[in-house]
Amino acid sequence: MIHIVGMGYAYPEGKISNQFLESLGTGTTADWISEKIGIETRRTSLPLDYILETKNCDPRAAYDVCTDTPTSLGTAASLMACEKAGIDPDQIGMIIANCCTPTQTTPGESQRIGKALGIKRTKAFDVFTACPAFALHVDFVNNHKEETLPDYILCISTATLTQKVDYSDRTDGAIWGDGAAAYILSPRKAGRLAVHSASFTADPIRSDAVVVDTYGYFHQDGRVVRNFSVLQTVKMMRELEKNNAIDWGRDIFIGHQANYTMLQQITSNRNVPESNHWHNVIHVGNQAAAGAPASLAEHWDDIKPEQKIVVAVVGAGLSWGSVLLQGQ
């Protein structure tokens, strides 16, 4: 059985408030953002003065002024995960990374983070799908024969999407935050969480619904993506409830951290109490694939023995997946 033996997260220091977005003069208001999206602040690697002066009019220039990169955030999250797991980075036998805002295509994000961690010899490669990468990574590892895997596998999702936002757009600027999450899997070392099941599916025909241009901005068909996200997440939750005796009075739900009002629709549909809904989107923003595992990492010390944790994530691809975990 695969276990998660340690998790970590990292966010930039910069914060974008709703009041700051209102001050950009795009026609949005702090109250509208709170009501429609439910996000209050976002973490950003861009200086606020730079956003105010340029509205990030040339996203290619963002790298020159940013305080953090996907690599620096992914490295910080990985170090926290190693600390939680009680291992040194050189004990990691495999690195799997996901990044939808890479600063380079080669070397891969896995290799850049491995270098920053000082790991001299390991298997390092990228397994990439944007927002549902946590489910993809766990499913990918879970489908291997355990005897073929090393003791410790470091998985990372990292993104700096505020560098890909046109801040003259009243909607996109209200969504995104920057962040990274790391999770160390092991096929033979017991950890705080056991993986009971994992799944991942994609529908490439609808892949153009969410796009992050290499030299341009993020853009999406917002209404289509939101409807898909809510319906698909509820469907995954129902399937897990049917087969696994989920008790929302005890067990935990973590969804894709797209926005808080969307998550409220989902939890209302499945009668999940707020106390058992772990999330970070209100204060960090949508961190793409990092959001859900970062929310879990923030609650690492709150996990109870026998408690089930349902992670259901959706997004670019269009793709979706779920992971059922149980506290040990």
N, C-alpha and C positions, 0 to 999 in steps of 0.2 A: 504494500500500500504506500502511495506517495503521501508524504507529510510536508506541511509548511513549517519550517523550523525557525524562521526569523523574517521580519518585515521592517521596512523603513520608508520614509518619505522625506521630501525636501521641497521647499517653496522659496522663491525670491523674497527679498525684504520689501520691495516696492508694493504699494497698495493703491488700487484705483477704486475710489468710492463712487457711489451714485451721484453725489453732489459734484464731484470732479467731472463726470461724464456730462452732467447738465451744463457745466460751465463751458463745455466745448462748443455750445451753440448749434447743435445739430437738430434741435427741435424736441429732444427727449427731456424728460424730467425725472428727478430722483423718485418721486412718488409713482410714476408710471412704471419704472423699472422694478421697483419693489412689488407692485401689484401684479404685473404681467409675467415677470421672470423670476422674482423671488430671490435674486442675488443682491447682496448689500455691498460687498467689496470683492476685489479680485487681486490676486498676487501677480505682479508683473516684473519682468526683467528689463523693462524700458524706463528710463528716467521720466518722471511726470512732466518736467519742463520740455523734454523732447516731444512728447505727445501733444502738449499744449501748443507748441510752436509749429509743429509740422503735421500733426494728425497722422503721422507715419505715412506720409505721401509717397515715399519710396521705400518699400519694405526691404529692399536689398541693402539699404543703409542702416537698418536696425542692428545688424550684427556689430557694426563699428561702435555703437554707443551702449550696447546691452551690458547689464551687470552680471548676467548668467547666461549659460548656454545649455542645451539639452545634456551635454556631456557633464558639465559641472554639477547640475542638479541630479543627474543619474548617479554620479559618483557619490555625492553626499548621501543619497537615499540608500545606496549599496553599502556604504560604511555603517549606517545605522542598522541595516538588516543583518550584517555580519556581527555587530555587537549584540543584537537581540538573540542571534543564533549561537553566540559564544564561540565563533570561529574566526580565524584570520583569513584575509582575502586569498592568500596563496593555497588555501585548502579547497577553493572552488575549482571543480573539474569541468564546468561548462558554463558559458555565458550566453544568454538569449536576450536580445534587446528588441524593443519596438519604439520607433520615433517617427512622427509624421512631420517634423520640422527639422530635419538634419542639416547641419552646416556643411556637410560633405556627403557624397554618395559612397565614396571609397576613401579610406577604410570605413567599415560599417560602425554604427553606434556601439555595438558590442565590443569591438576592438578598441575604440577610443576610450570607452569606460574601463576596459580591462587594462589598458596602458596606464590610465590615471590611478588605478588601484595597485599598480606595480605587479600585476600577474604576468609572469614570464612565459608560461607554457600552459595552454588550455584550449579547449574547443570553444570558439567564439563566433557567433553568427547572428544575423537578424531574422526574426520571424515576425512579420509586420502586417497589421490590419487596422491600425488606428484605434478607435474607441473600444472595441471588445477584446483587446489584446490579452487581458488577464485570463479570460476564458480560453482563448486560443493557446496561450503558453501552457496552462495547466493541462488542457486536453492533449496538446502535442507531447508533453512529457509523459502523461498518463498512458498514452498509447504505445510507449516503448516497453520492451521487455526490461524488467527492473535490473536484471543482471548485466544489461548493456550500459547502464547509466552510472555516472560517478556518484560518490557519496553526497556531493553538494552541487546543486545547479542554481546559479544566480539568474533570475529573470528581472528585466527592467522595462518599465514604460516611462518615457520622458517626452516632454513637449514644451515648447515656448511659443504658444499660439498668439500671444499678444503681439509678437513681432510680425504676425501675418494678418493683422487687423487694419482695415481702413477706418480710422477714427472719425472720418466725416460721415460714416454710416451710423445711424442712430440705433440700430439693432445689434449689429455684430460686435460693436465695442462693449456692449453690456453683457455679453455672454462669457468671453474667454478669460481664463487665468493661466498662469504657467505653473508647472509642477512636475514632480517625478515620484515614482513608487518603485520599490524593489522588494522582491520576495524570493526567499531561498527555499528550494524544494529538495527533498531527499527521499530516495526509495528505501533506505534502510536505517535511517536515524529517526527515532520518534520525535515528534515536535508538538507544539501547542495545538495545531490543527491537522486533522486527517482529511484527505480528499476522498469523499464517497463517490462523487461522479463529476464529470465535466463534459461539456459539449460545445461545439462551434460549427456554425453554418454561415454561408454567404450566398447572396443573390447578385452575381456580377451584372446582370441585366440592368439593375438599378444603381449601378456604381456611381453614376454622374450626379446623384442627388446631393452628395457631399464632396467637396473638392478643396484641397489645399494646393494652390499653384506653386511650383518651385520658385518662380521669380515674381510671384504676385501675391494675391490675397486669398484668404479663406472665403468660400461662398457655398451656399446651400439652398435647396428648396425647403425653406423652413417649415411650412405647413405640412408638406408630405413627410418630412423626416420626423416631426413631432408626433404625428398620428401613427406612423409606423412604430416609433419607439415605444409609445404607451401600449399599443395593442400587442406588440411582440413581447414586451416585458411581462405583461399580465398573462399572456399565453404560457410563457416559460414558468412563471410562478405557479400557475394552476397545475401544470404537468408535474412539478416537483412536489406540490402539496398532495396530489393524488397518490403518488408512489412512495412518499417518505414520511408520512404522519407529521407534517410540519405543524407546530403549535405557535401561533403568532403572539401568544401571551408569554412565551419563553424564548422563542427563536428570533433570529435577526435577519433583516432584509437590507441589502446594499444594492442600489441600482446605479446605472450610468449617471454620472453627475452632470447632466446636461443643463438643467435648471431646476429650481426648487418647486415651482408650480407644477411642472410635469411629474416630478416625484410624488407630489401630493395627490395627483390624480391616481397614480398607481397604488399608493398605500391605502387610499380611500377605497378603491375597488376591492382590495384584498383584505381590508380590515386590519392593517398592520398599525399598532399603536406607535405614536411618535417616539416613545421611549425605546422601542425595538427597531427603529429605523436609523441606521448609522449613515451619516452624510457629512460632507464638508463644503458643498457647492455654495452655500450662503456666504461664506467668508473667504473662499479661495477662487471661486469661479469654475467654469468648465475646463478641466485639465486634460481633456480627451481621455486616452486610455489610462492615465495615471489616477484619475479621480476615484474610481471604485476601490482599487487596492490601497490607495493612500488613506481613504476613509477607514478601511479595515486596519491598516497599520497604526492609525491614530488610536484605535481602540484595542491594540494588542494586549494590553494588561487587563482589559475588561472581559476577555473571553472566559466563559465558564465551562467546566467539564460537562460533556454530553450536550451542550448547547449546539443546535444546528445553525449554520449561517448560510443563507441563500444569496449568492451574488448573481445578478442577472444584468447583462450589459449588451448594449446595442450601439450601432453607429455606422460609420463610413464603411462602404463595401458594396451595397448595404449588407451588413453582417451582424450576427448576434450569437450569444453564447451564455451558458450558465455554469456555475460551479456550486456544488453542495459540499460544505465543509462541516466538520463536527469537532467541537472542543475536546481536548484530551486531558 
